[in-house]
């Protein structure tokens, strides 16, 4: 039984969602049928005064549809029947003769949000876990159980489009301000607050929400929304555009006609490759949340206290994120000034989080108080996990770890946040190198979900398991990789970044190069990314990896020559772009770069060839990473690149992209580039063997 039905002496029925043996409530066919049965029972009662929907789970109301069960049968007939069932059941709820109220505590998204929209009233809990929204467009579909029809009628077309097209989720206060919920209350008073709305009776039919819902202005609203969507997605994602069409068209029609539009659009979208790839990414996220190392399961220790060595950008970011998740954190740096800057950086992240309503002011203050700055040498015997985040210099890190070994307890796991250096080399001088593991966060820590867990050749199962469990406990998504130059993400990203600089050196324009990759689906152009990283940092990483990789892509002296002029990217104000000091002003290409360019091949090549040079060099390296066992499966490679770099999600990752084009096609294009551009484009052995055998990376798909 997924839903219990109870009746109180006050004449109010409670429909309580509580999926057995699960931490989450979800909608699948049995749950929808169970809800339908309960609604039939409610319709038959003459003594009923009202109905309240609530959840017995502490942090989840209803977390949407059961994507696992629905993904097993994507046939239009089967999916159409599920959409019809949801429409019928939710409309039955909406048309109950008595008032209905949703008492929302915890996550209320997708189908969970849609069932509340079918209620007359909604009350939301002030608990931090409460998030309300319709994120379906992020999965390549649209709200298909009435959300695309009911939400614009409830809160107005512009506000509804702002939520649906971006897949936004709101906390309780934001939802109340938007009109999505009618009242807010602390969790212990939520049911009482919900019952008060029963006295209000059935909600009157929704009145038009201002001029923006009028037939006259609807096209103007739609035109602006379409322009905004195309600016953000460059037309790669059909779901927001289809959702826009349905929301606007359904607004002027009866409910049943709107639901029919919603159904047709959903069945069209679910068959698109973009939807299949975005759904696949969702399942890769779920896979990462359950990640275990086969020989390390249960060997680790639970982390209660953490120390972070280094208070720079990465160290302060790691300390802030860890403290925000409830862990006391020692943040150590030898320089008091650096500690002060690190604390200030952490405070700013907390402060910005309060503005975004990710934290309350009290939570932000408490979180910052969990960070204890120290600059003197103290014992770390009571710390379970130390994360080193010092400058990327091997000798410095080795010295730090030798000191840590003497100051930490014998069971303390010693982790390094290095982005490319060898874990084994860092642990080289220790008496017990088995306690050293890589925990590589990406910058900025509070925005990037991915963390590389790097297993050195001597890393113990206990250290590995401790790292894995800790990363999952703080809400990050881990990928397990082998100790190898650049690990997974930077290893694949480096040839791409190097190739973009080479194209520039060969005469291609800065904006041309970046636009090609934005059009491909990357979130930022490679030259702009170099500026954001810092040209000095990019050059250091490239030179270091070139010296350690067995098949390095040769680098030229472009970045070095730029550095001699003091052009370091955003941090110096000038790089490939000039970054204005005026707030809100856009960066522009650096007009003084011509002396660095030659009339090379890039200047005469077409857009498709230029794109191939940057994309296929990543595909080739991704296959090589798999070939060398740096990652254990194609899923790890694609997952790492999507969540570590934003690699065109709708294309499914570099190896999935290779399957889409065909491995033989990839090999052919690489061989052509190797012959016409440079030998380093030659396809790796794995790709050539797969092309000969006509194999793909995902043969079952």
C-alpha positions as CSV (number, residue, x, y, z in Angstrom):
1,X,0.0,0.0,0.0
2,X,1.5,3.3,-1.1
3,X,-1.3,5.6,0.1
4,X,-3.3,5.3,3.3
5,X,-6.8,6.8,3.7
6,X,-8.0,7.8,7.2
7,X,-11.0,9.7,8.4
8,X,-11.1,12.1,11.4
9,X,-13.9,13.1,13.7
10,X,-13.8,16.5,12.1
11,X,-15.0,15.0,8.8
12,X,-11.7,15.6,7.1
13,X,-10.0,12.7,5.2
14,X,-6.2,12.3,5.1
15,X,-4.6,10.8,2.1
16,X,-1.0,10.0,3.3
17,X,1.7,9.0,0.8
18,X,4.1,6.5,2.3
19,X,5.8,4.1,-0.2
20,X,6.9,1.0,1.7
21,X,10.6,0.1,1.9
22,X,11.6,3.4,0.3
23,X,12.8,6.8,1.4
24,X,10.9,8.5,-1.4
25,X,7.3,8.6,-2.6
26,X,6.9,8.3,-6.4
27,X,4.1,7.9,-8.9
28,X,3.9,4.6,-10.8
29,X,0.9,2.9,-12.3
30,X,-0.1,1.0,-9.1
31,X,0.2,4.2,-7.0
32,X,-2.0,6.1,-9.5
33,X,-4.6,3.3,-9.5
34,X,-4.5,3.2,-5.7
35,X,-5.1,7.0,-5.6
36,X,-8.0,6.6,-8.0
37,X,-9.5,3.9,-5.8
38,X,-9.3,6.2,-2.7
39,X,-10.9,9.0,-4.6
40,X,-13.8,6.8,-5.6
41,X,-14.3,5.9,-1.9
42,X,-14.2,9.6,-1.0
43,X,-16.8,10.4,-3.7
44,X,-19.2,7.9,-2.1
45,X,-19.1,9.6,1.4
46,X,-21.9,12.0,2.2
47,X,-20.3,13.0,5.6
48,X,-17.0,14.2,4.0
49,X,-16.0,17.8,4.6
50,X,-12.7,17.9,2.9
51,X,-9.4,16.0,2.0
52,X,-5.8,16.7,2.9
53,X,-2.9,15.2,0.9
54,X,0.3,14.7,2.9
55,X,3.4,12.6,3.2
56,X,4.7,10.4,6.0
57,X,8.3,10.8,4.6
58,X,10.4,13.3,6.5
59,X,12.0,15.0,3.5
60,X,9.8,14.1,0.5
61,X,6.2,14.8,-0.4
62,X,6.2,13.1,-3.9
63,X,9.4,13.1,-6.0
64,X,7.6,12.7,-9.4
65,X,7.1,9.8,-11.6
66,X,9.0,6.5,-11.4
67,X,11.3,7.0,-14.4
68,X,12.8,3.5,-14.0
69,X,9.5,1.7,-14.6
70,X,8.4,4.1,-17.4
71,X,11.7,3.9,-19.2
72,X,11.3,0.1,-19.6
73,X,8.5,0.7,-22.2
74,X,8.8,3.8,-24.3
75,X,6.2,2.6,-26.8
76,X,3.7,5.4,-27.5
77,X,0.7,3.2,-26.7
78,X,2.1,2.3,-23.2
79,X,3.2,5.9,-22.4
80,X,0.0,7.3,-23.7
81,X,-2.0,5.0,-21.3
82,X,0.1,6.2,-18.4
83,X,-0.5,9.9,-19.3
84,X,-4.2,9.2,-19.7
85,X,-4.3,7.5,-16.3
86,X,-2.6,10.5,-14.6
87,X,-4.9,13.0,-16.3
88,X,-8.0,11.0,-15.3
89,X,-7.0,10.6,-11.7
90,X,-5.8,14.1,-11.1
91,X,-8.9,15.5,-12.8
92,X,-11.0,13.3,-10.5
93,X,-9.2,14.9,-7.5
94,X,-9.8,18.3,-8.9
95,X,-13.5,17.6,-9.3
96,X,-14.2,16.2,-5.8
97,X,-17.3,17.8,-4.4
98,X,-15.4,18.8,-1.3
99,X,-12.3,21.0,-1.0
100,X,-8.9,19.4,-1.2
101,X,-5.6,20.7,0.3
102,X,-2.0,19.6,-0.4
103,X,0.1,19.8,2.8
104,X,3.6,19.9,1.2
105,X,6.6,19.0,3.3
106,X,9.8,18.0,1.4
107,X,10.6,17.5,-2.2
108,X,7.5,18.1,-4.4
109,X,8.5,18.0,-8.0
110,X,7.2,16.7,-11.4
111,X,4.1,14.5,-10.8
112,X,4.2,15.4,-7.2
113,X,3.8,19.1,-8.0
114,X,1.1,18.3,-10.6
115,X,-1.1,16.4,-8.1
116,X,-1.0,19.4,-5.8
117,X,-2.0,21.7,-8.7
118,X,-5.2,19.5,-9.0
119,X,-6.0,20.3,-5.3
120,X,-8.0,23.4,-4.4
121,X,-5.4,24.8,-2.0
122,X,-1.7,24.3,-1.2
123,X,0.2,24.8,2.0
124,X,4.0,24.4,2.1
125,X,6.3,23.6,5.0
126,X,9.2,25.9,5.9
127,X,11.5,22.9,6.2
128,X,14.7,23.3,4.2
129,X,13.9,20.2,2.3
130,X,10.8,21.6,0.8
131,X,11.3,22.3,-2.9
132,X,8.4,22.7,-5.4
133,X,8.6,22.7,-9.1
134,X,8.3,21.1,-12.5
135,X,11.8,20.0,-13.7
136,X,10.6,17.9,-16.7
137,X,12.2,20.0,-19.4
138,X,15.6,19.1,-17.9
139,X,14.7,15.5,-18.8
140,X,13.8,16.4,-22.4
141,X,10.0,16.2,-21.8
142,X,7.3,18.6,-20.4
143,X,4.9,18.4,-17.4
144,X,2.3,15.9,-18.8
145,X,-0.1,15.3,-15.9
146,X,-1.7,18.7,-16.1
147,X,1.2,20.9,-15.0
148,X,1.5,22.6,-18.4
149,X,-2.2,23.4,-18.3
150,X,-3.0,24.2,-14.7
151,X,0.1,26.2,-13.7
152,X,-0.4,29.1,-16.2
153,X,-4.0,29.4,-15.1
154,X,-3.0,29.5,-11.4
155,X,-0.1,31.9,-11.4
156,X,-0.2,33.5,-14.8
157,X,1.6,32.7,-18.1
158,X,4.8,34.7,-17.6
159,X,5.5,33.3,-14.1
160,X,4.5,29.7,-15.2
161,X,6.8,29.8,-18.2
162,X,9.6,31.1,-15.9
163,X,9.3,27.9,-13.8
164,X,8.5,25.3,-16.5
165,X,10.9,26.3,-19.3
166,X,13.9,26.4,-16.9
167,X,12.8,23.5,-14.7
168,X,13.1,25.7,-11.6
169,X,12.4,24.6,-8.1
170,X,11.2,27.0,-5.4
171,X,11.4,26.9,-1.6
172,X,8.3,27.6,0.4
173,X,8.6,31.4,0.6
174,X,9.3,31.7,-3.1
175,X,6.4,29.4,-3.9
176,X,4.0,31.6,-1.8
177,X,5.3,34.8,-3.4
178,X,4.7,33.2,-6.9
179,X,1.2,32.2,-5.9
180,X,2.1,28.5,-6.3
181,X,1.1,27.9,-2.6
182,X,-1.5,29.7,-0.5
183,X,0.2,29.6,2.9
184,X,3.4,28.5,4.6
185,X,3.9,27.0,8.0
186,X,6.5,25.2,10.1
187,X,6.3,21.5,9.7
188,X,4.7,20.8,13.1
189,X,1.8,23.2,12.2
190,X,1.5,22.2,8.6
191,X,-1.6,19.9,8.9
192,X,-3.4,22.4,11.1
193,X,-2.7,25.1,8.5
194,X,-4.0,22.9,5.8
195,X,-7.2,22.0,7.6
196,X,-8.0,25.8,7.9
197,X,-8.4,25.9,4.1
198,X,-11.1,23.3,4.2
199,X,-13.4,25.9,5.7
200,X,-12.8,28.1,2.6
201,X,-14.6,25.5,0.5
202,X,-13.8,24.7,-3.1
203,X,-11.5,27.1,-4.9
204,X,-13.3,29.4,-7.3
205,X,-12.5,28.9,-10.9
206,X,-9.2,30.6,-11.7
207,X,-9.6,34.1,-12.8
208,X,-7.4,35.4,-15.7
209,X,-4.1,36.4,-14.2
210,X,-3.8,39.9,-15.5
211,X,-3.3,41.2,-19.0
212,X,-0.4,38.8,-19.7
213,X,-2.9,35.9,-19.9
214,X,-5.1,37.7,-22.3
215,X,-5.4,36.5,-25.9
216,X,-4.1,39.9,-27.0
217,X,-0.8,39.8,-25.1
218,X,-0.2,36.0,-25.1
219,X,1.8,36.1,-28.4
220,X,4.0,38.8,-27.0
221,X,4.8,36.8,-23.9
222,X,5.4,33.8,-26.0
223,X,7.7,35.6,-28.4
224,X,9.9,36.9,-25.5
225,X,10.0,33.5,-23.9
226,X,11.0,31.8,-27.1
227,X,13.8,34.4,-27.7
228,X,15.1,33.7,-24.1
229,X,15.0,29.9,-24.6
230,X,16.9,30.1,-27.9
231,X,19.5,32.4,-26.4
232,X,20.1,29.8,-23.6
233,X,19.8,26.6,-25.5
234,X,20.8,27.6,-29.1
235,X,18.0,25.4,-30.3
236,X,19.5,22.2,-29.1
237,X,16.7,21.3,-26.6
238,X,13.2,20.8,-28.1
239,X,11.4,20.3,-24.8
240,X,11.3,24.0,-23.6
241,X,10.1,25.1,-27.0
242,X,7.4,22.5,-27.0
243,X,6.4,23.3,-23.5
244,X,6.1,26.9,-24.4
245,X,3.8,26.0,-27.3
246,X,1.5,23.9,-25.1
247,X,1.3,26.4,-22.2
248,X,0.4,29.2,-24.5
249,X,-2.1,27.3,-26.7
250,X,-3.8,25.5,-23.8
251,X,-4.4,28.7,-21.9
252,X,-7.3,29.7,-24.1
253,X,-9.0,26.3,-24.3
254,X,-11.0,24.0,-22.0
255,X,-9.1,21.7,-19.6
256,X,-9.7,18.5,-21.7
257,X,-8.4,20.2,-24.8
258,X,-5.3,21.5,-23.0
259,X,-4.6,18.0,-21.6
260,X,-4.8,16.5,-25.1
261,X,-2.2,19.0,-26.3
262,X,0.0,18.1,-23.3
263,X,-0.3,14.4,-24.1
264,X,0.5,14.7,-27.8
265,X,3.6,16.9,-27.0
266,X,4.8,14.5,-24.4
267,X,4.6,11.5,-26.7
268,X,6.4,13.5,-29.4
269,X,9.2,14.6,-27.1
270,X,9.8,11.2,-25.4
271,X,10.9,9.7,-28.8
272,X,13.5,12.4,-29.4
273,X,17.3,11.6,-29.0
274,X,17.6,14.6,-26.8
275,X,15.1,13.2,-24.4
276,X,16.7,9.7,-24.4
277,X,20.1,11.2,-23.7
278,X,18.9,13.5,-20.9
279,X,17.0,10.6,-19.3
280,X,20.2,8.6,-19.6
281,X,22.1,11.3,-17.7
282,X,19.5,11.2,-15.0
283,X,20.1,7.5,-14.6
284,X,23.9,8.1,-14.6
285,X,23.3,10.5,-11.6
286,X,21.4,7.8,-9.8
287,X,24.2,5.3,-10.6
288,X,26.8,7.7,-9.1
289,X,24.8,8.0,-5.9
290,X,25.0,4.2,-5.4
291,X,28.7,3.9,-6.5
292,X,30.8,1.4,-4.6
293,X,34.3,0.0,-5.1
294,X,33.9,-3.7,-5.4
295,X,36.8,-4.5,-3.0
296,X,36.2,-1.6,-0.6
297,X,32.6,-1.9,0.3
298,X,32.2,-1.3,4.0
299,X,35.9,-1.1,4.7
300,X,36.0,2.7,5.4
301,X,35.2,4.7,8.5
302,X,32.4,7.2,8.9
303,X,33.7,10.7,8.8
304,X,32.7,13.0,11.6
305,X,35.5,15.7,11.6
306,X,37.3,17.1,8.6
307,X,40.4,19.2,8.2
308,X,41.2,21.2,5.0
309,X,44.8,22.2,4.4
310,X,45.0,25.4,2.4
311,X,42.6,28.4,2.5
312,X,42.8,29.4,-1.2
313,X,39.9,29.2,-3.7
314,X,39.6,25.4,-3.5
315,X,40.4,25.0,0.2
316,X,37.9,27.6,1.3
317,X,35.3,26.3,-1.2
318,X,35.7,22.7,0.2
319,X,35.5,24.0,3.8
320,X,32.4,26.0,3.1
321,X,30.6,23.1,1.3
322,X,31.6,20.6,4.0
323,X,30.6,22.9,6.9
324,X,27.2,23.7,5.2
325,X,26.5,19.9,5.3
326,X,26.9,19.9,9.1
327,X,30.6,18.8,9.5
328,X,33.0,20.7,11.8
329,X,36.0,21.7,9.7
330,X,39.5,22.8,10.6
331,X,40.8,25.1,7.9
332,X,44.6,25.4,8.2
333,X,47.0,27.6,6.3
334,X,50.4,28.9,7.3
335,X,49.5,32.5,6.5
336,X,47.0,34.3,8.7
337,X,46.2,36.6,5.7
338,X,45.3,33.6,3.6
339,X,43.0,32.3,6.3
340,X,41.2,35.6,6.6
341,X,40.7,35.7,2.8
342,X,39.5,32.1,2.9
343,X,37.0,32.8,5.6
344,X,35.8,35.8,3.7
345,X,35.3,33.7,0.6
346,X,33.3,31.1,2.5
347,X,31.2,33.8,4.1
348,X,30.4,35.3,0.7
349,X,29.2,31.9,-0.6
350,X,27.0,31.5,2.5
351,X,25.7,35.1,2.1
352,X,24.9,34.5,-1.6
353,X,23.2,31.3,-0.6
354,X,20.9,33.2,1.7
355,X,20.0,35.5,-1.2
356,X,19.1,32.5,-3.3
357,X,17.2,31.0,-0.3
358,X,19.5,28.0,-0.2
359,X,20.1,28.8,3.5
360,X,18.4,30.8,6.1
361,X,20.4,33.6,7.7
362,X,20.7,31.4,10.8
363,X,21.8,28.4,8.9
364,X,24.5,30.4,7.1
365,X,25.8,31.8,10.4
366,X,25.9,28.3,12.0
367,X,27.6,26.9,8.9
368,X,30.3,29.5,9.0
369,X,30.8,29.0,12.7
370,X,31.6,25.3,12.0
371,X,34.8,26.4,10.2
372,X,37.7,26.8,12.6
373,X,40.7,28.7,11.1
374,X,44.1,27.7,12.4
375,X,47.6,28.8,11.2
376,X,49.7,27.1,13.9
377,X,50.8,23.4,13.9
378,X,48.2,21.5,15.9
379,X,47.5,17.8,16.3
380,X,45.0,16.3,13.9
381,X,44.6,13.0,15.8
382,X,40.8,13.6,16.3
383,X,40.2,14.2,12.6
384,X,38.8,11.4,10.4
385,X,39.6,12.9,7.0
386,X,42.2,15.5,5.9
387,X,41.8,17.1,2.5
388,X,44.9,18.9,1.2
389,X,44.2,21.8,-1.2
390,X,47.5,23.5,-1.5
391,X,49.2,24.8,-4.6
392,X,49.7,22.3,-7.5
393,X,53.4,21.7,-6.8
394,X,54.5,18.1,-6.2
395,X,57.4,18.9,-3.8
396,X,55.1,21.1,-1.6
397,X,52.4,18.5,-1.5
398,X,54.9,15.7,-0.5
399,X,56.2,17.9,2.3
400,X,52.7,18.6,3.5
401,X,51.8,14.9,3.5
402,X,54.9,13.9,5.4
403,X,53.9,16.5,8.1
404,X,50.3,15.2,8.1
405,X,51.4,11.6,8.7
406,X,53.0,12.6,12.0
407,X,50.2,14.9,13.2
408,X,47.1,12.9,12.2
409,X,45.9,9.8,13.9
410,X,46.9,6.4,12.5
411,X,43.4,5.8,11.1
412,X,43.0,9.3,9.6
413,X,42.5,9.2,5.8
414,X,44.8,11.7,4.0
415,X,43.2,13.0,0.8
416,X,44.6,15.4,-1.9
417,X,42.5,17.7,-4.0
418,X,45.2,17.7,-6.8
419,X,43.7,18.0,-10.2
420,X,46.4,16.2,-12.1
421,X,49.4,15.2,-10.0
422,X,50.2,11.6,-9.2
423,X,48.6,10.3,-6.0
424,X,51.3,7.7,-5.7
425,X,54.1,10.3,-6.0
426,X,52.4,12.5,-3.4
427,X,52.3,9.5,-1.0
428,X,55.8,8.4,-2.0
429,X,57.7,9.3,1.2
430,X,55.1,8.1,3.7
431,X,55.4,5.1,6.0
432,X,51.8,4.2,5.1
433,X,51.0,5.3,1.5
434,X,47.8,3.2,1.6
435,X,46.0,5.9,3.6
436,X,46.4,8.4,0.7
437,X,43.5,8.9,-1.8
438,X,42.6,11.6,-4.3
439,X,39.4,13.6,-3.7
440,X,39.4,16.1,-6.6
441,X,36.7,18.7,-6.4
442,X,36.0,21.0,-9.3
443,X,35.9,24.8,-9.2
444,X,33.7,26.4,-8.0
445,X,33.0,23.8,-5.4
446,X,29.5,25.0,-4.5
447,X,28.3,24.7,-8.1
448,X,30.1,21.7,-9.5
449,X,28.5,18.4,-8.6
450,X,31.3,16.0,-9.7
451,X,34.1,14.8,-7.6
452,X,36.8,12.5,-8.9
453,X,37.8,9.8,-6.4
454,X,41.3,8.8,-7.4
455,X,42.7,5.4,-6.4
456,X,46.5,5.2,-6.3
457,X,48.2,1.9,-6.9
458,X,48.8,1.7,-3.1
459,X,45.5,3.3,-1.9
460,X,43.9,0.9,0.7
461,X,40.3,-0.3,0.4
462,X,39.6,1.5,3.7
463,X,40.8,4.9,2.4
464,X,39.0,4.5,-0.9
465,X,35.7,3.6,0.8
466,X,36.0,6.4,3.3
467,X,36.4,8.9,0.5
468,X,33.5,7.5,-1.5
469,X,31.1,7.5,1.5
470,X,32.1,11.0,2.5
471,X,31.7,12.5,-1.0
472,X,28.2,10.9,-1.2
473,X,27.3,12.1,2.3
474,X,28.0,15.7,1.4
475,X,25.8,15.5,-1.6
476,X,28.4,15.3,-4.4
477,X,28.4,12.9,-7.3
478,X,31.6,10.7,-7.3
479,X,33.3,9.0,-10.2
480,X,36.0,6.5,-9.5
481,X,39.2,6.8,-11.5
482,X,42.7,5.3,-11.6
483,X,45.8,7.4,-10.7
484,X,47.0,8.6,-14.1
485,X,48.2,12.0,-15.4
486,X,45.2,14.3,-15.5
487,X,42.9,11.6,-14.2
488,X,39.7,11.5,-16.2
489,X,38.2,15.0,-16.8
490,X,41.4,17.1,-17.2
491,X,43.0,14.3,-19.3
492,X,40.2,14.6,-21.9
493,X,39.8,18.3,-21.6
494,X,43.5,19.2,-22.1
495,X,43.7,18.2,-25.9
496,X,40.6,20.2,-26.5
497,X,41.9,23.3,-24.8
498,X,45.3,22.9,-26.6
499,X,43.6,22.5,-30.0
500,X,41.5,25.6,-29.5
501,X,44.7,27.7,-28.8
502,X,46.3,26.1,-31.9
503,X,43.3,27.1,-34.1
504,X,43.6,30.6,-32.8
505,X,47.4,30.6,-33.6
506,X,46.5,29.4,-37.1
507,X,44.4,32.5,-37.7
508,X,40.9,31.7,-36.5
509,X,39.1,34.4,-34.6
510,X,38.5,34.2,-30.8
511,X,34.8,34.6,-31.1
512,X,34.6,32.2,-34.1
513,X,36.3,29.4,-32.1
514,X,34.1,29.9,-29.1
515,X,30.9,30.2,-31.1
516,X,31.6,26.9,-32.8
517,X,31.7,25.1,-29.5
518,X,28.7,26.9,-28.1
519,X,26.9,25.8,-31.2
520,X,28.0,22.2,-30.6
521,X,26.5,22.5,-27.1
522,X,29.3,23.3,-24.7
523,X,28.4,25.7,-21.9
524,X,31.4,28.0,-22.6
525,X,33.8,28.4,-25.5
526,X,37.3,27.0,-24.9
527,X,39.2,30.3,-25.1
528,X,36.8,32.0,-22.8
529,X,37.3,29.0,-20.5
530,X,41.0,29.4,-20.6
531,X,40.5,33.0,-19.5
532,X,38.3,32.0,-16.6
533,X,40.8,29.3,-15.5
534,X,43.7,31.7,-15.8
535,X,46.2,31.4,-18.7
536,X,49.1,30.8,-16.3
537,X,47.2,27.9,-14.7
538,X,46.2,26.5,-18.0
539,X,49.8,26.7,-19.3
540,X,51.1,25.0,-16.1
541,X,48.6,22.1,-16.3
542,X,49.3,21.7,-20.0
543,X,53.1,21.6,-19.6
544,X,52.9,19.3,-16.7
545,X,50.6,16.8,-18.4
546,X,52.6,17.0,-21.6
547,X,55.6,15.8,-19.7
548,X,53.8,12.8,-18.2
549,X,51.4,11.6,-20.8
550,X,52.6,8.8,-23.1
551,X,51.0,10.4,-26.2
552,X,50.8,14.2,-25.5
553,X,49.3,16.7,-27.8
554,X,52.1,19.2,-28.6
555,X,51.6,22.7,-27.2
556,X,52.8,25.9,-28.7
557,X,54.1,29.1,-27.0
558,X,50.9,31.2,-27.4
559,X,50.0,31.3,-23.8
560,X,53.5,31.9,-22.7
561,X,53.8,34.9,-25.0
562,X,50.5,36.2,-23.7
563,X,51.7,35.8,-20.1
564,X,54.8,37.9,-20.8
565,X,52.5,40.8,-21.5
566,X,50.7,40.2,-18.2
567,X,47.6,38.8,-19.9
568,X,46.4,36.1,-17.6
569,X,42.7,36.1,-18.4
570,X,39.8,37.4,-16.2
571,X,42.0,37.8,-13.1
572,X,44.2,40.3,-14.8
573,X,41.4,41.9,-16.8
574,X,42.9,40.8,-20.2
575,X,43.4,37.5,-22.0
576,X,41.8,36.3,-25.1
577,X,39.0,38.7,-24.0
578,X,39.1,42.0,-22.3
579,X,37.0,42.0,-19.2
580,X,35.6,45.4,-18.3
581,X,35.6,46.6,-14.7
582,X,32.2,48.1,-15.0
583,X,29.6,45.7,-13.5
584,X,27.2,44.2,-16.1
585,X,29.4,45.1,-19.1
586,X,30.2,42.3,-21.5
587,X,33.7,41.1,-22.3
588,X,35.1,41.8,-25.8
589,X,37.8,40.0,-27.8
590,X,41.3,41.3,-27.2
591,X,42.1,43.5,-30.2
592,X,45.9,43.2,-29.6
593,X,46.3,39.5,-30.4
594,X,47.1,39.6,-34.1
595,X,50.8,39.4,-33.6
596,X,50.3,35.9,-32.2
597,X,48.6,34.5,-35.3
598,X,49.9,33.0,-38.5
599,X,48.2,32.2,-41.8
600,X,47.8,28.5,-40.8
601,X,45.4,25.8,-41.8
602,X,42.7,26.8,-39.4
603,X,42.1,30.1,-41.3
604,X,41.1,28.2,-44.5
605,X,39.2,25.2,-43.0
606,X,35.4,25.1,-42.9
607,X,33.3,25.2,-39.7
608,X,32.7,21.4,-39.7
609,X,36.4,20.6,-39.9
610,X,37.3,23.2,-37.2
611,X,34.6,21.7,-34.9
612,X,35.8,18.2,-35.6
613,X,39.3,19.2,-34.6
614,X,38.1,20.3,-31.2
615,X,35.4,17.6,-30.6
616,X,37.1,14.5,-32.0
617,X,40.3,15.1,-30.2
618,X,38.2,14.7,-27.0
619,X,36.5,11.6,-28.3
620,X,39.8,10.0,-29.2
621,X,41.2,10.8,-25.7
622,X,38.1,9.5,-24.0
623,X,38.4,6.2,-25.8
624,X,42.1,6.1,-24.8
625,X,41.2,6.8,-21.2
626,X,38.9,3.7,-21.3
627,X,41.5,1.7,-23.1
628,X,44.1,2.4,-20.4
629,X,41.6,1.6,-17.6
630,X,41.7,5.1,-16.1
631,X,37.9,4.7,-16.0
632,X,36.1,1.4,-15.5
633,X,33.2,1.9,-18.0
634,X,32.0,4.1,-20.8
635,X,29.3,5.4,-18.4
636,X,32.1,6.8,-16.1
637,X,33.8,8.6,-18.9
638,X,30.6,10.2,-20.2
639,X,29.3,11.0,-16.8
640,X,32.6,12.6,-15.8
641,X,32.7,14.8,-18.9
642,X,29.1,15.9,-18.6
643,X,29.2,16.8,-14.9
644,X,32.9,17.9,-14.9
645,X,32.8,20.1,-18.0
646,X,29.2,20.5,-19.1
647,X,30.0,18.4,-22.2
648,X,26.9,18.9,-24.4
649,X,24.4,17.0,-22.3
650,X,21.9,16.4,-25.1
651,X,24.6,14.5,-27.0
652,X,25.1,12.1,-24.0
653,X,28.9,12.4,-23.6
654,X,31.9,11.9,-25.9
655,X,31.6,8.1,-26.1
656,X,27.9,8.1,-26.6
657,X,28.4,10.7,-29.2
658,X,30.9,8.3,-30.9
659,X,28.2,5.7,-31.0
660,X,25.7,8.1,-32.4
661,X,27.9,9.1,-35.3
662,X,29.3,5.5,-35.6
663,X,32.7,4.5,-34.4
664,X,33.8,3.8,-38.0
665,X,32.8,7.3,-39.0
666,X,34.8,8.7,-36.0
667,X,37.9,6.7,-37.1
668,X,37.6,7.8,-40.7
669,X,37.4,11.5,-39.7
670,X,40.3,11.2,-37.3
671,X,42.5,9.5,-40.0
672,X,41.6,12.3,-42.4
673,X,42.7,14.9,-39.8
674,X,45.8,13.0,-39.0
675,X,46.7,13.0,-42.7
676,X,45.7,16.6,-43.5
677,X,46.3,18.5,-40.2
678,X,48.7,16.7,-37.7
679,X,49.6,13.1,-36.7
680,X,48.3,13.4,-33.2
681,X,44.8,13.0,-34.5
682,X,45.5,9.4,-35.3
683,X,42.7,7.3,-33.8
684,X,43.7,5.2,-30.7
685,X,43.9,1.4,-30.9
686,X,40.6,1.0,-29.1
687,X,38.7,3.0,-31.7
688,X,40.3,1.2,-34.6
689,X,39.7,-2.2,-33.1
690,X,36.0,-1.3,-32.4
691,X,35.6,0.0,-36.0
692,X,37.0,-3.2,-37.4
693,X,34.7,-5.3,-35.3
694,X,31.8,-3.0,-35.8
695,X,31.3,-2.6,-32.1
696,X,29.9,0.3,-30.1
697,X,30.6,1.6,-26.6
698,X,27.0,0.9,-25.5
699,X,26.0,-2.2,-27.5
700,X,22.8,-2.8,-25.6
701,X,21.4,0.6,-26.4
